Amino acid sequence: MKLPIGAIANFALKRIVLPAIAKAVVSNKNPLTKQVAVDVLRQAAQDEVERRLNLRVE
């Protein structure tokens, strides 16, 4: 089975990357630095995976 790489990349951009960047930008705690952006992106990806696996109740 061939994976739809374009669809996966588009999904990741819309549902994980852009919201993570937005969260980092509006964060009042720290200025947007590379480490903050990485941390927010990692947390957003983890949140999305947990949501998809129904591990977390929203």
N, CA, C, O and CB atoms as a CASP TS submission, in Angstrom:
PFRMAT TS
TARGET T0000
AUTHOR 0000-0000-0000
METHOD Language model
MODEL 1
PARENT N/A
ATOM      1  N   MET     1       0.844  -1.185   0.000  1.00  0.00           N
ATOM      2  CA  MET     1       0.000   0.000   0.000  1.00  0.00           C
ATOM      3  C   MET     1       0.882   1.239   0.000  1.00  0.00           C
ATOM      4  O   MET     1       1.791   1.363   0.821  1.00  0.00           O
ATOM      5  CB  MET     1      -0.956   0.003   1.219  1.00  0.00           C
ATOM      6  N   LYS     2       0.617   2.133  -0.902  1.00  0.00           N
ATOM      7  CA  LYS     2       1.400   3.356  -1.008  1.00  0.00           C
ATOM      8  C   LYS     2       0.768   4.450  -0.141  1.00  0.00           C
ATOM      9  O   LYS     2      -0.432   4.709  -0.223  1.00  0.00           O
ATOM     10  CB  LYS     2       1.500   3.816  -2.485  1.00  0.00           C
ATOM     11  N   LEU     3       1.589   5.079   0.681  1.00  0.00           N
ATOM     12  CA  LEU     3       1.087   6.138   1.552  1.00  0.00           C
ATOM     13  C   LEU     3       0.912   7.439   0.783  1.00  0.00           C
ATOM     14  O   LEU     3       1.760   7.790  -0.037  1.00  0.00           O
ATOM     15  CB  LEU     3       2.032   6.349   2.735  1.00  0.00           C
ATOM     16  N   PRO     4      -0.175   8.157   1.036  1.00  0.00           N
ATOM     17  CA  PRO     4      -0.388   9.452   0.386  1.00  0.00           C
ATOM     18  C   PRO     4       0.439  10.535   1.087  1.00  0.00           C
ATOM     19  O   PRO     4      -0.071  11.264   1.939  1.00  0.00           O
ATOM     20  CB  PRO     4      -1.895   9.830   0.395  1.00  0.00           C
ATOM     21  N   ILE     5       1.706  10.629   0.720  1.00  0.00           N
ATOM     22  CA  ILE     5       2.641  11.530   1.407  1.00  0.00           C
ATOM     23  C   ILE     5       2.161  12.981   1.363  1.00  0.00           C
ATOM     24  O   ILE     5       2.267  13.697   2.359  1.00  0.00           O
ATOM     25  CB  ILE     5       4.036  11.426   0.777  1.00  0.00           C
ATOM     26  N   GLY     6       1.638  13.415   0.228  1.00  0.00           N
ATOM     27  CA  GLY     6       1.144  14.793   0.121  1.00  0.00           C
ATOM     28  C   GLY     6       0.023  15.068   1.099  1.00  0.00           C
ATOM     29  O   GLY     6       0.000  16.120   1.736  1.00  0.00           O
ATOM     30  N   ALA     7      -0.903  14.138   1.226  1.00  0.00           N
ATOM     31  CA  ALA     7      -2.021  14.311   2.153  1.00  0.00           C
ATOM     32  C   ALA     7      -1.539  14.316   3.596  1.00  0.00           C
ATOM     33  O   ALA     7      -2.029  15.091   4.416  1.00  0.00           O
ATOM     34  CB  ALA     7      -3.059  13.206   1.951  1.00  0.00           C
ATOM     35  N   ILE     8      -0.582  13.453   3.904  1.00  0.00           N
ATOM     36  CA  ILE     8      -0.033  13.408   5.262  1.00  0.00           C
ATOM     37  C   ILE     8       0.689  14.714   5.586  1.00  0.00           C
ATOM     38  O   ILE     8       0.520  15.262   6.675  1.00  0.00           O
ATOM     39  CB  ILE     8       0.931  12.208   5.421  1.00  0.00           C
ATOM     40  N   ALA     9       1.484  15.211   4.658  1.00  0.00           N
ATOM     41  CA  ALA     9       2.212  16.466   4.875  1.00  0.00           C
ATOM     42  C   ALA     9       1.247  17.631   5.028  1.00  0.00           C
ATOM     43  O   ALA     9       1.442  18.492   5.886  1.00  0.00           O
ATOM     44  CB  ALA     9       3.184  16.737   3.715  1.00  0.00           C
ATOM     45  N   ASN    10       0.211  17.664   4.206  1.00  0.00           N
ATOM     46  CA  ASN    10      -0.778  18.738   4.286  1.00  0.00           C
ATOM     47  C   ASN    10      -1.500  18.698   5.628  1.00  0.00           C
ATOM     48  O   ASN    10      -1.711  19.737   6.253  1.00  0.00           O
ATOM     49  CB  ASN    10      -1.790  18.632   3.131  1.00  0.00           C
ATOM     50  N   PHE    11      -1.876  17.509   6.069  1.00  0.00           N
ATOM     51  CA  PHE    11      -2.532  17.350   7.362  1.00  0.00           C
ATOM     52  C   PHE    11      -1.619  17.830   8.490  1.00  0.00           C
ATOM     53  O   PHE    11      -2.050  18.567   9.378  1.00  0.00           O
ATOM     54  CB  PHE    11      -2.930  15.880   7.587  1.00  0.00           C
ATOM     55  N   ALA    12      -0.359  17.407   8.446  1.00  0.00           N
ATOM     56  CA  ALA    12       0.590  17.791   9.493  1.00  0.00           C
ATOM     57  C   ALA    12       0.774  19.300   9.536  1.00  0.00           C
ATOM     58  O   ALA    12       0.844  19.889  10.614  1.00  0.00           O
ATOM     59  CB  ALA    12       1.939  17.105   9.274  1.00  0.00           C
ATOM     60  N   LEU    13       0.853  19.919   8.381  1.00  0.00           N
ATOM     61  CA  LEU    13       1.023  21.370   8.334  1.00  0.00           C
ATOM     62  C   LEU    13      -0.177  22.079   8.930  1.00  0.00           C
ATOM     63  O   LEU    13      -0.021  22.973   9.763  1.00  0.00           O
ATOM     64  CB  LEU    13       1.244  21.836   6.899  1.00  0.00           C
ATOM     65  N   LYS    14      -1.366  21.692   8.515  1.00  0.00           N
ATOM     66  CA  LYS    14      -2.580  22.378   8.966  1.00  0.00           C
ATOM     67  C   LYS    14      -2.936  22.076  10.413  1.00  0.00           C
ATOM     68  O   LYS    14      -3.345  22.978  11.145  1.00  0.00           O
ATOM     69  CB  LYS    14      -3.736  22.002   8.083  1.00  0.00           C
ATOM     70  N   ARG    15      -2.790  20.821  10.841  1.00  0.00           N
ATOM     71  CA  ARG    15      -3.282  20.417  12.149  1.00  0.00           C
ATOM     72  C   ARG    15      -2.236  20.435  13.251  1.00  0.00           C
ATOM     73  O   ARG    15      -2.589  20.462  14.430  1.00  0.00           O
ATOM     74  CB  ARG    15      -3.855  19.064  12.055  1.00  0.00           C
ATOM     75  N   ILE    16      -0.945  20.420  12.891  1.00  0.00           N
ATOM     76  CA  ILE    16       0.092  20.327  13.916  1.00  0.00           C
ATOM     77  C   ILE    16       1.045  21.515  13.868  1.00  0.00           C
ATOM     78  O   ILE    16       1.228  22.201  14.873  1.00  0.00           O
ATOM     79  CB  ILE    16       0.874  19.032  13.755  1.00  0.00           C
ATOM     80  N   VAL    17       1.650  21.766  12.715  1.00  0.00           N
ATOM     81  CA  VAL    17       2.712  22.770  12.631  1.00  0.00           C
ATOM     82  C   VAL    17       2.180  24.185  12.815  1.00  0.00           C
ATOM     83  O   VAL    17       2.670  24.916  13.676  1.00  0.00           O
ATOM     84  CB  VAL    17       3.426  22.664  11.296  1.00  0.00           C
ATOM     85  N   LEU    18       1.194  24.585  12.031  1.00  0.00           N
ATOM     86  CA  LEU    18       0.700  25.960  12.115  1.00  0.00           C
ATOM     87  C   LEU    18       0.085  26.288  13.476  1.00  0.00           C
ATOM     88  O   LEU    18       0.372  27.356  14.017  1.00  0.00           O
ATOM     89  CB  LEU    18      -0.323  26.202  11.028  1.00  0.00           C
ATOM     90  N   PRO    19      -0.752  25.414  14.055  1.00  0.00           N
ATOM     91  CA  PRO    19      -1.251  25.718  15.400  1.00  0.00           C
ATOM     92  C   PRO    19      -0.141  25.803  16.447  1.00  0.00           C
ATOM     93  O   PRO    19      -0.223  26.613  17.370  1.00  0.00           O
ATOM     94  CB  PRO    19      -2.253  24.669  15.819  1.00  0.00           C
ATOM     95  N   ALA    20       0.882  24.985  16.312  1.00  0.00           N
ATOM     96  CA  ALA    20       1.992  25.028  17.267  1.00  0.00           C
ATOM     97  C   ALA    20       2.739  26.347  17.176  1.00  0.00           C
ATOM     98  O   ALA    20       3.105  26.928  18.198  1.00  0.00           O
ATOM     99  CB  ALA    20       2.956  23.866  17.024  1.00  0.00           C
ATOM    100  N   ILE    21       2.965  26.818  15.968  1.00  0.00           N
ATOM    101  CA  ILE    21       3.632  28.109  15.784  1.00  0.00           C
ATOM    102  C   ILE    21       2.764  29.225  16.346  1.00  0.00           C
ATOM    103  O   ILE    21       3.266  30.143  16.995  1.00  0.00           O
ATOM    104  CB  ILE    21       3.938  28.364  14.290  1.00  0.00           C
ATOM    105  N   ALA    22       1.465  29.146  16.096  1.00  0.00           N
ATOM    106  CA  ALA    22       0.554  30.166  16.620  1.00  0.00           C
ATOM    107  C   ALA    22       0.579  30.187  18.146  1.00  0.00           C
ATOM    108  O   ALA    22       0.591  31.261  18.745  1.00  0.00           O
ATOM    109  CB  ALA    22      -0.877  29.916  16.118  1.00  0.00           C
ATOM    110  N   LYS    23       0.587  29.014  18.782  1.00  0.00           N
ATOM    111  CA  LYS    23       0.655  28.954  20.241  1.00  0.00           C
ATOM    112  C   LYS    23       1.938  29.591  20.751  1.00  0.00           C
ATOM    113  O   LYS    23       1.917  30.312  21.749  1.00  0.00           O
ATOM    114  CB  LYS    23       0.559  27.504  20.724  1.00  0.00           C
ATOM    115  N   ALA    24       3.043  29.336  20.087  1.00  0.00           N
ATOM    116  CA  ALA    24       4.324  29.892  20.519  1.00  0.00           C
ATOM    117  C   ALA    24       4.344  31.405  20.369  1.00  0.00           C
ATOM    118  O   ALA    24       4.884  32.108  21.223  1.00  0.00           O
ATOM    119  CB  ALA    24       5.469  29.273  19.722  1.00  0.00           C
ATOM    120  N   VAL    25       3.760  31.905  19.291  1.00  0.00           N
ATOM    121  CA  VAL    25       3.772  33.347  19.038  1.00  0.00           C
ATOM    122  C   VAL    25       2.946  34.087  20.076  1.00  0.00           C
ATOM    123  O   VAL    25       3.357  35.148  20.545  1.00  0.00           O
ATOM    124  CB  VAL    25       3.244  33.651  17.634  1.00  0.00           C
ATOM    125  N   VAL    26       1.785  33.548  20.446  1.00  0.00           N
ATOM    126  CA  VAL    26       0.916  34.252  21.387  1.00  0.00           C
ATOM    127  C   VAL    26       1.276  33.988  22.841  1.00  0.00           C
ATOM    128  O   VAL    26       0.665  34.562  23.742  1.00  0.00           O
ATOM    129  CB  VAL    26      -0.512  33.863  21.149  1.00  0.00           C
ATOM    130  N   SER    27       2.257  33.128  23.080  1.00  0.00           N
ATOM    131  CA  SER    27       2.670  32.843  24.449  1.00  0.00           C
ATOM    132  C   SER    27       3.279  34.093  25.076  1.00  0.00           C
ATOM    133  O   SER    27       4.187  34.705  24.513  1.00  0.00           O
ATOM    134  CB  SER    27       3.677  31.670  24.486  1.00  0.00           C
ATOM    135  N   ASN    28       2.771  34.461  26.244  1.00  0.00           N
ATOM    136  CA  ASN    28       3.289  35.637  26.944  1.00  0.00           C
ATOM    137  C   ASN    28       4.454  35.295  27.853  1.00  0.00           C
ATOM    138  O   ASN    28       5.157  36.191  28.321  1.00  0.00           O
ATOM    139  CB  ASN    28       2.191  36.290  27.751  1.00  0.00           C
ATOM    140  N   LYS    29       4.670  34.004  28.110  1.00  0.00           N
ATOM    141  CA  LYS    29       5.720  33.596  29.041  1.00  0.00           C
ATOM    142  C   LYS    29       7.112  33.838  28.474  1.00  0.00           C
ATOM    143  O   LYS    29       7.988  34.356  29.167  1.00  0.00           O
ATOM    144  CB  LYS    29       5.560  32.130  29.396  1.00  0.00           C
ATOM    145  N   ASN    30       7.313  33.469  27.231  1.00  0.00           N
ATOM    146  CA  ASN    30       8.649  33.539  26.640  1.00  0.00           C
ATOM    147  C   ASN    30       8.567  34.126  25.238  1.00  0.00           C
ATOM    148  O   ASN    30       7.560  33.963  24.550  1.00  0.00           O
ATOM    149  CB  ASN    30       9.308  32.143  26.604  1.00  0.00           C
ATOM    150  N   PRO    31       9.613  34.799  24.822  1.00  0.00           N
ATOM    151  CA  PRO    31       9.660  35.206  23.416  1.00  0.00           C
ATOM    152  C   PRO    31       9.826  33.971  22.539  1.00  0.00           C
ATOM    153  O   PRO    31      10.276  32.924  23.005  1.00  0.00           O
ATOM    154  CB  PRO    31      10.817  36.218  23.165  1.00  0.00           C
ATOM    155  N   LEU    32       9.465  34.101  21.288  1.00  0.00           N
ATOM    156  CA  LEU    32       9.565  32.966  20.373  1.00  0.00           C
ATOM    157  C   LEU    32      11.034  32.684  20.087  1.00  0.00           C
ATOM    158  O   LEU    32      11.702  33.435  19.376  1.00  0.00           O
ATOM    159  CB  LEU    32       8.788  33.240  19.053  1.00  0.00           C
ATOM    160  N   THR    33      11.509  31.614  20.641  1.00  0.00           N
ATOM    161  CA  THR    33      12.877  31.174  20.389  1.00  0.00           C
ATOM    162  C   THR    33      12.816  29.800  19.754  1.00  0.00           C
ATOM    163  O   THR    33      11.758  29.172  19.702  1.00  0.00           O
ATOM    164  CB  THR    33      13.727  31.151  21.699  1.00  0.00           C
ATOM    165  N   LYS    34      13.931  29.352  19.284  1.00  0.00           N
ATOM    166  CA  LYS    34      13.961  28.038  18.644  1.00  0.00           C
ATOM    167  C   LYS    34      13.515  26.956  19.616  1.00  0.00           C
ATOM    168  O   LYS    34      12.718  26.093  19.250  1.00  0.00           O
ATOM    169  CB  LYS    34      15.367  27.727  18.116  1.00  0.00           C
ATOM    170  N   GLN    35      14.007  26.986  20.833  1.00  0.00           N
ATOM    171  CA  GLN    35      13.653  25.947  21.804  1.00  0.00           C
ATOM    172  C   GLN    35      12.178  25.998  22.164  1.00  0.00           C
ATOM    173  O   GLN    35      11.537  24.954  22.285  1.00  0.00           O
ATOM    174  CB  GLN    35      14.496  26.089  23.064  1.00  0.00           C
ATOM    175  N   VAL    36      11.627  27.196  22.337  1.00  0.00           N
ATOM    176  CA  VAL    36      10.205  27.321  22.657  1.00  0.00           C
ATOM    177  C   VAL    36       9.367  26.777  21.511  1.00  0.00           C
ATOM    178  O   VAL    36       8.401  26.050  21.740  1.00  0.00           O
ATOM    179  CB  VAL    36       9.832  28.792  22.946  1.00  0.00           C
ATOM    180  N   ALA    37       9.729  27.122  20.284  1.00  0.00           N
ATOM    181  CA  ALA    37       8.987  26.635  19.122  1.00  0.00           C
ATOM    182  C   ALA    37       9.054  25.113  19.033  1.00  0.00           C
ATOM    183  O   ALA    37       8.054  24.464  18.726  1.00  0.00           O
ATOM    184  CB  ALA    37       9.534  27.265  17.832  1.00  0.00           C
ATOM    185  N   VAL    38      10.226  24.544  19.300  1.00  0.00           N
ATOM    186  CA  VAL    38      10.377  23.085  19.267  1.00  0.00           C
ATOM    187  C   VAL    38       9.516  22.438  20.347  1.00  0.00           C
ATOM    188  O   VAL    38       8.839  21.443  20.088  1.00  0.00           O
ATOM    189  CB  VAL    38      11.859  22.684  19.454  1.00  0.00           C
ATOM    190  N   ASP    39       9.538  22.994  21.548  1.00  0.00           N
ATOM    191  CA  ASP    39       8.740  22.435  22.641  1.00  0.00           C
ATOM    192  C   ASP    39       7.248  22.495  22.338  1.00  0.00           C
ATOM    193  O   ASP    39       6.525  21.526  22.572  1.00  0.00           O
ATOM    194  CB  ASP    39       9.032  23.175  23.940  1.00  0.00           C
ATOM    195  N   VAL    40       6.792  23.619  21.823  1.00  0.00           N
ATOM    196  CA  VAL    40       5.371  23.772  21.508  1.00  0.00           C
ATOM    197  C   VAL    40       4.974  22.832  20.387  1.00  0.00           C
ATOM    198  O   VAL    40       3.904  22.225  20.432  1.00  0.00           O
ATOM    199  CB  VAL    40       5.051  25.223  21.120  1.00  0.00           C
ATOM    200  N   LEU    41       5.827  22.707  19.381  1.00  0.00           N
ATOM    201  CA  LEU    41       5.543  21.796  18.273  1.00  0.00           C
ATOM    202  C   LEU    41       5.472  20.349  18.762  1.00  0.00           C
ATOM    203  O   LEU    41       4.586  19.596  18.358  1.00  0.00           O
ATOM    204  CB  LEU    41       6.613  21.933  17.178  1.00  0.00           C
ATOM    205  N   ARG    42       6.393  19.971  19.620  1.00  0.00           N
ATOM    206  CA  ARG    42       6.397  18.610  20.165  1.00  0.00           C
ATOM    207  C   ARG    42       5.113  18.341  20.957  1.00  0.00           C
ATOM    208  O   ARG    42       4.504  17.280  20.821  1.00  0.00           O
ATOM    209  CB  ARG    42       7.636  18.392  21.065  1.00  0.00           C
ATOM    210  N   GLN    43       4.710  19.306  21.780  1.00  0.00           N
ATOM    211  CA  GLN    43       3.494  19.135  22.578  1.00  0.00           C
ATOM    212  C   GLN    43       2.258  19.079  21.692  1.00  0.00           C
ATOM    213  O   GLN    43       1.353  18.284  21.942  1.00  0.00           O
ATOM    214  CB  GLN    43       3.359  20.270  23.592  1.00  0.00           C
ATOM    215  N   ALA    44       2.212  19.916  20.661  1.00  0.00           N
ATOM    216  CA  ALA    44       1.066  19.906  19.748  1.00  0.00           C
ATOM    217  C   ALA    44       0.963  18.577  19.013  1.00  0.00           C
ATOM    218  O   ALA    44      -0.134  18.050  18.828  1.00  0.00           O
ATOM    219  CB  ALA    44       1.175  21.055  18.739  1.00  0.00           C
ATOM    220  N   ALA    45       2.095  18.038  18.598  1.00  0.00           N
ATOM    221  CA  ALA    45       2.087  16.742  17.915  1.00  0.00           C
ATOM    222  C   ALA    45       1.614  15.649  18.865  1.00  0.00           C
ATOM    223  O   ALA    45       0.823  14.789  18.478  1.00  0.00           O
ATOM    224  CB  ALA    45       3.489  16.404  17.366  1.00  0.00           C
ATOM    225  N   GLN    46       2.090  15.678  20.096  1.00  0.00           N
ATOM    226  CA  GLN    46       1.666  14.681  21.077  1.00  0.00           C
ATOM    227  C   GLN    46       0.175  14.808  21.367  1.00  0.00           C
ATOM    228  O   GLN    46      -0.524  13.799  21.462  1.00  0.00           O
ATOM    229  CB  GLN    46       2.472  14.829  22.375  1.00  0.00           C
ATOM    230  N   ASP    47      -0.318  16.033  21.509  1.00  0.00           N
ATOM    231  CA  ASP    47      -1.745  16.253  21.749  1.00  0.00           C
ATOM    232  C   ASP    47      -2.593  15.710  20.612  1.00  0.00           C
ATOM    233  O   ASP    47      -3.634  15.095  20.844  1.00  0.00           O
ATOM    234  CB  ASP    47      -2.028  17.736  21.941  1.00  0.00           C
ATOM    235  N   GLU    48      -2.148  15.937  19.385  1.00  0.00           N
ATOM    236  CA  GLU    48      -2.903  15.466  18.225  1.00  0.00           C
ATOM    237  C   GLU    48      -2.916  13.940  18.167  1.00  0.00           C
ATOM    238  O   GLU    48      -3.947  13.342  17.862  1.00  0.00           O
ATOM    239  CB  GLU    48      -2.311  16.040  16.931  1.00  0.00           C
ATOM    240  N   VAL    49      -1.789  13.314  18.453  1.00  0.00           N
ATOM    241  CA  VAL    49      -1.738  11.849  18.452  1.00  0.00           C
ATOM    242  C   VAL    49      -2.665  11.293  19.529  1.00  0.00           C
ATOM    243  O   VAL    49      -3.415  10.350  19.276  1.00  0.00           O
ATOM    244  CB  VAL    49      -0.287  11.349  18.677  1.00  0.00           C
ATOM    245  N   GLU    50      -2.617  11.867  20.721  1.00  0.00           N
ATOM    246  CA  GLU    50      -3.485  11.404  21.801  1.00  0.00           C
ATOM    247  C   GLU    50      -4.955  11.606  21.453  1.00  0.00           C
ATOM    248  O   GLU    50      -5.789  10.751  21.751  1.00  0.00           O
ATOM    249  CB  GLU    50      -3.149  12.132  23.102  1.00  0.00           C
ATOM    250  N   ARG    51      -5.271  12.726  20.828  1.00  0.00           N
ATOM    251  CA  ARG    51      -6.650  12.994  20.432  1.00  0.00           C
ATOM    252  C   ARG    51      -7.116  11.960  19.415  1.00  0.00           C
ATOM    253  O   ARG    51      -8.230  11.444  19.502  1.00  0.00           O
ATOM    254  CB  ARG    51      -6.783  14.416  19.853  1.00  0.00           C
ATOM    255  N   ARG    52      -6.255  11.667  18.457  1.00  0.00           N
ATOM    256  CA  ARG    52      -6.615  10.693  17.420  1.00  0.00           C
ATOM    257  C   ARG    52      -6.771   9.290  17.991  1.00  0.00           C
ATOM    258  O   ARG    52      -7.568   8.500  17.486  1.00  0.00           O
ATOM    259  CB  ARG    52      -5.564  10.684  16.318  1.00  0.00           C
ATOM    260  N   LEU    53      -6.031   8.983  19.017  1.00  0.00           N
ATOM    261  CA  LEU    53      -6.119   7.662  19.640  1.00  0.00           C
ATOM    262  C   LEU    53      -7.145   7.626  20.773  1.00  0.00           C
ATOM    263  O   LEU    53      -7.299   6.610  21.451  1.00  0.00           O
ATOM    264  CB  LEU    53      -4.754   7.245  20.168  1.00  0.00           C
ATOM    265  N   ASN    54      -7.838   8.737  20.969  1.00  0.00           N
ATOM    266  CA  ASN    54      -8.858   8.860  22.018  1.00  0.00           C
ATOM    267  C   ASN    54      -8.302   8.581  23.405  1.00  0.00           C
ATOM    268  O   ASN    54      -8.973   7.986  24.248  1.00  0.00           O
ATOM    269  CB  ASN    54     -10.007   7.917  21.737  1.00  0.00           C
ATOM    270  N   LEU    55      -7.071   9.017  23.634  1.00  0.00           N
ATOM    271  CA  LEU    55      -6.470   8.828  24.950  1.00  0.00           C
ATOM    272  C   LEU    55      -6.797   9.976  25.891  1.00  0.00           C
ATOM    273  O   LEU    55      -6.678   9.846  27.109  1.00  0.00           O
ATOM    274  CB  LEU    55      -4.968   8.681  24.822  1.00  0.00           C
ATOM    275  N   ARG    56      -7.203  11.081  25.327  1.00  0.00           N
ATOM    276  CA  ARG    56      -7.507  12.253  26.130  1.00  0.00           C
ATOM    277  C   ARG    56      -8.935  12.683  25.837  1.00  0.00           C
ATOM    278  O   ARG    56      -9.359  12.702  24.681  1.00  0.00           O
ATOM    279  CB  ARG    56      -6.507  13.405  25.846  1.00  0.00           C
ATOM    280  N   VAL    57      -9.672  13.026  26.881  1.00  0.00           N
ATOM    281  CA  VAL    57     -11.039  13.521  26.705  1.00  0.00           C
ATOM    282  C   VAL    57     -10.969  15.024  26.558  1.00  0.00           C
ATOM    283  O   VAL    57     -10.381  15.710  27.394  1.00  0.00           O
ATOM    284  CB  VAL    57     -11.964  13.114  27.901  1.00  0.00           C
ATOM    285  N   GLU    58     -11.569  15.539  25.495  1.00  0.00           N
ATOM    286  CA  GLU    58     -11.538  16.990  25.273  1.00  0.00           C
ATOM    287  C   GLU    58     -12.726  17.650  25.911  1.00  0.00           C
ATOM    288  O   GLU    58     -12.872  18.870  25.830  1.00  0.00           O
ATOM    289  CB  GLU    58     -11.503  17.315  23.786  1.00  0.00           C
TER
END
